[in-house]
Amino acid sequence: MLRITELRLPLNHAEPDLRAAVLSRLGLKPAQLREATVFRRAWDARKKSAIVLIYTVDCSFADGVDEAALLARFPGDPHIRPTPDTGYKFVARTPADFSTDLLAGRRPRPVVVGFGPCGIFAALILAQMGLRPIVLERGKEVRQRTKDTWGLWRQGVLDAGSNVQFGEGGAGTFSDGKLWSQISDPRHLTRKVLTEFVKAGAPEEILYVAKPHIGTFRLVGVVEKMRADIEALGGEIRFGQQVTDLLVDVQSGQRQVRGLQLASGEQLRTDHVVLALGHSARDTFAMLQQRGVHLEAKPFSVGFRIEHPQGVIDRARFGPNAGHPILGAADYKLVHHAANGRSVYSFCMCPGGTVVAATSEPNRVVTNGMSQYSRNERNANAGIVVGINPQDYRQTPGEGPVNPLDGVAFQRFWESRAFELGGGGYRAPGQRVGDFIRGQASSALGSVEPSYKPGVTATDLAQKALPSLPPYVLAAIREALPAFGRQIRGFDMDDAVLTGVETRTSSPLRITRGRDHQSLNTRGLYPAGEGAGYAGGIMSAGVDGIEVAESLARALLQPAPA
């Protein structure tokens, strides 16, 4: 097969036009082309009145067509190449007696802690290789977790063990379900992630659209199906199982994992643990530090959620083509470098979505964004966040290394402040964008109705006596909003709404690991995903889960035949 890239057609082209374009590009007659399959479809909206679709197409040919000779017609053409093999290849093989020993208890089974995107894919790969993983998830199964989460949104009742952060599917379940990433992917592992999602019931279009997404309601069923697949392959998923201690054996200065202590009192024997914690497992971070596991502070970002009418964003991005079914609800990506040296950028943009309460701790307010597959809610929302570094975590400036847990303390401080400014009951503080830019309090909100539940309290997010975030963050965002308005017309409209606070953009620490994906100082411990500081979003977390599972398998098994 041959792959053609950068095949450009008008937005409203007829279906036969794509095949005709392939024939023209390759100089073939209709009977010579067996099939033209779309591998990827993107769009170029730089000219809003003439938006163009950009295709990557894989072509197969009728008998008698010499592919090598056809390819030779296009020497040096970077857009006509052999179709790469994107199929997944297992890195090791599992002898039958090895799987039997695991089943009989003669060998300790590998354990995956956490069942978000990273943990799901780590467990799936281990199960597909016959390694029968045990998964420990502190939260509940996804449907009960959904009910608990709605309890916070509708009634202001938080379940600290079952919420947006904790439970089957991880934080990615209550998000836009975005399935794209900018990670380097020479082995096409993102294709493995997408393929498994489709097998579990996700729309097949995620395999070819440039910015695929699933949405929360569809993710629930997908996650359940993947759990069933892992169990059918010999894996075991245990909900309501919080890890409270790490059992480490130290001999001749070498630290080796030997098991886990659970809140139930059970001790689970294992020599291989994948830590797929998520970025909000703060008590587990503290336990790991107490057990001497190597941690280090890392940068992350804080800010607010901003909401506009989705139509404002659609018209600004797509002009007269706003509302076209192929384009859907418009998104955006913005960056501004402020005069105080801080970078301000849009984060986790959710077209046609809602702002959600995402706290996992009592008396703290955290915001995040979520969309359904349809993306048909009235507002667009995104995080407008500012990069901070470990030196910012301290309440008073100091010298020397920052404690890895200082970032957690920083998050908690501002989340508690947001709870106070919101007036309790998990209401969030909010302000009209125009008032924020002018430096005056909002006594009421305007035409843009905020979507955050349990509700938004109008206030001054930058008041001197009780600011919602550090002054340098507030100053950078105040400068950035008009700059963003020059890029997207209406972005700094007076009635757009800022809702605070967004503090969990990524983990505030890294559970540092080596090239073999094991902890720098604790053998058998495999830090993975967002909580370990090695991913950001569903796709990168899933890919990291695959790679960590592969490293674990290499440590246990022989390499697969080439």
Secondary structure, DSSP 8 states (H G I E B T S, - for coil): -EEEEEEEEETT--THHHHHHHHHHHT--GGGEEEEEEEEEEEE-SSGGG-EEEEEEEEEE-TT--HHHHHHTSTT-TTEEE--------SEE--HHHHHHHHHTSS---EEE--SHHHHHHHHHHHHTT---EEEESS--HHHHHHHHHHHHHH----TTSSSSSSTT-GGGGS--B----S--TT-HHHHHHHHHHHTT--GGGGTBSS-B--HHHHHHHHHHHHHHHHHTT-EEEES--EEEEEEEEETTEEEEEEEEETTS-EEE-S-EEE---TT-HHHHHHHHHTT---EE--EEEEEEEEEEHHHHHHHHHGGGTT-TTT-S-----EEE-TTS-EEEEEEEEEEEEEEE---STT---EEEE--TT--SSEEEEEEEEEE-GGGGSSS---S---TTHHHHHHHHHHHHHHHHHTSTT-EEEEEHHHHHHT---SS--SS----SS-EEE--TT-SSS-SS-HHHHHHHHHHHHHHHHHSTTTT-TT-EEEEEE--SS-SEE--B-TTSSBSS-BTEEE-TTTTTS--SHHHHHHHHHHHHHHHHHHHSEE---
